[in-house]
Amino acid sequence: MRITKLFSSAKLIERSTNCCRVVRNYCSSKDTSGTKEGKTDSNKKGLVVGVYKTKNKFELTPIAQEINQKSGDKLTEHLNSELCGELRLGKAFTLTDVVPEYSAIAITCFGPKDAGYNALESLDEARENIRWGVGAGVKLLKARGCGLIEVDPANAPDAAAEGAMLAAWRFQKFKTKDSRKTKCHVKLYGNEGKELWTLGAIYGEAQNWARYLSDMPANKMTPVDLAQAAIDVLCPLGVSVEAHDREWIKAQRMQAFLAVARGSCDTPMFLECIYRPGAVTAAPVLLAAKGVTFDSGGLCLKDCNMMLDNRGSMAGAAVVLAAIKIIAKLKLPINVSAVIPICENMVSGQCMKVGDVVKALNGLSIEIENTDMEGRLMMADALVYGQSLFKPAMVIDVATFTLQCKMTNMIRMSCCGCYKVWNLIPTKKFVIDSGLYLFADTAKSLRNREPQRIDGVLMATGGGAFGCFSNSESAWRAVQAAGVVTGDRPWRFPLWKYFHKQITNDPAVDLRNKGSGHGTPCLGAAFLKNFVCCDWVHMDITGVGKVTEWGAVPYLQARRMSGRPARTLAALLHHVAAASANDKDKNKKQEPTPCAAKS
């Protein structure tokens, strides 16, 4: 059989005249992880130490007490003087005259010592406070040019490692070397809690990889590039990765996915990732993710300002890949499979049109009412394919689904060439002219045409939590418990028949990809529910994929992609693996002995 190269610049796929086979590439000269620290830029050494604060009373952590004794009580002197009223959670101060082995010491607040699980917040506040405190301290020392930073782990070394790893990393791939910020390496102070520190570092480093993938511009992270990155990073960890191209997708008759992909010149990809430890025989957990490397909205074109962030429409894919990286590094005893459709949603003469009807893999017909709701179409085929192939015990899908753009003032525009009208519109007045409906809050806002995100998870939670839908109470509880531990919390939305009716009320087709009325996140979940047949969790990560300017936490970079909720997804899989192991042990204990069986 004659094999011809499909891509000259990609190493992973070769195509024959009648089929597509996968060629795995286990090594690459390129760094596609985006998380390698390499050599640090500075010999300066820093230390982050913590202080508990309840009202105006301070208490040093054991590490801080040790440093305080070495310095002759200099820490307490500073705390009792100028820092007394200034130090608070998420804020740190640097001291340079404490001990000679450190050029600077960051003293940071870990909040109250008695912090713990807060039911109202659905959060382990003690762990999150440590992430906040360590993150603030690491950022401050990094800004002062420290190349090596040691961290006080307090009573949660894994949380401290997460905060340190996430705070130390910065997306500066395309900065010239002279303008890049100092690289730094973070490590545990001392040896106590080393195993937990390593665990937290694995979680943090994987989330940084998700941040890197999500933040890469679309011309540098095409569908082929994303598939190559997955192969380069996951295959050496023992994960089987298969990447399929357009011909394979056509052969599988994934009409809904192809409808989205056909508008772009870049070849779509379909990834299958399989992590299967040898001793585990249980049915796998199936992960599915949306991998749109650039989303223009198609014919339902997005506003230009909104397009800038839509290189991150593949954040769901990045999160799933990062979670697989974590479980593979930890060698968790759980079978996990993943299906990830990857493409661009572009405008061209070949792109899908409003009103087109396509058939999903399970035979349901779908009317495309909005080309900017492409994720539902892609995920429909991926979910059906994944379940038919892997027969999973549970399905978890991760996607950016509900981010829409609506001009603050341009509610409806049905004719072209009328943009000049807004300069003539007085403040707070409706204008109806030639099919143009405008509402102006101010003349200035009309001129600026500032975009506004509406009707989605971001509007509901403000970036504080990702949306979660589930048809299983136990699965939801597991997701909630994972969010408590990681600090990356879910919020459950309804999955009612009320929403199902709004996407099935067309006499001509089975489903509509937009549906009637509001509640866009709920309509999206109701749409996907038609393509799952087991316990299922849908994570709508629209509001958390990028760090919002108003809700930035100290350990993440504001206004950049966040990699959330990679740690929560991995913690959920960790929980499932532990629960399966416990059930297996119980079954062993309940097995009758040979004598008892004989009698």
Sequence and secondary structure as in RCSB ss.txt:
>XXXX:A:sequence
MRITKLFSSAKLIERSTNCCRVVRNYCSSKDTSGTKEGKTDSNKKGLVVGVYKTKNKFELTPIAQEINQKSGDKL
TEHLNSELCGELRLGKAFTLTDVVPEYSAIAITCFGPKDAGYNALESLDEARENIRWGVGAGVKLLKARGCGLIE
VDPANAPDAAAEGAMLAAWRFQKFKTKDSRKTKCHVKLYGNEGKELWTLGAIYGEAQNWARYLSDMPANKMTPVD
LAQAAIDVLCPLGVSVEAHDREWIKAQRMQAFLAVARGSCDTPMFLECIYRPGAVTAAPVLLAAKGVTFDSGGLC
LKDCNMMLDNRGSMAGAAVVLAAIKIIAKLKLPINVSAVIPICENMVSGQCMKVGDVVKALNGLSIEIENTDMEG
RLMMADALVYGQSLFKPAMVIDVATFTLQCKMTNMIRMSCCGCYKVWNLIPTKKFVIDSGLYLFADTAKSLRNRE
PQRIDGVLMATGGGAFGCFSNSESAWRAVQAAGVVTGDRPWRFPLWKYFHKQITNDPAVDLRNKGSGHGTPCLGA
AFLKNFVCCDWVHMDITGVGKVTEWGAVPYLQARRMSGRPARTLAALLHHVAAASANDKDKNKKQEPTPCAAKS
>XXXX:A:secstr
  EEES SS SSEEEESS EEE      SS  SS    S S   EEEEEEEEEETTEEEE HHHHHHHHHHTSHH
HHHHTTTTTTT  BT EEEESSS TT SEEEEEE   TT  EETTTTEEHHHHHHHHHHHHHHHHHHHTT SEEE
E  TT HHHHHHHHHHHH    TTS GGGS    EEEESSSTTHHHHHHHHHHHHHHHHHHHHHHS TTTS HHH
HHHHHHHHHGGGT EEEEE HHHHHHTT HHHHHHHTT SS  EEEEEEE  TT  S  EEEEE EEEEE  TTS
   HHHHGGGGGGGHHHHHHHHHHHHHHHHT S  EEEEEEEEEE  STTS  TT EEE TTS EEE S TT HH
HHHHHHHHHHHHHHH  SEEEEEE    EEEESSEEEE SSS GGGGGG  SS EEEETTEEEE S HHHHHHT 
EEEESSHHHHHTTSSEEEEES HHHHHHHHHHHHHHS  EEE    HHHHHHHS  SS SEESS SSS HHHHHH
HHHHTT  SEEEEEE TTTSB  SSS  TTS TTSB  TTHHHHHHHHHHHHHHHHHHHHHHHHHS  HHHHH 
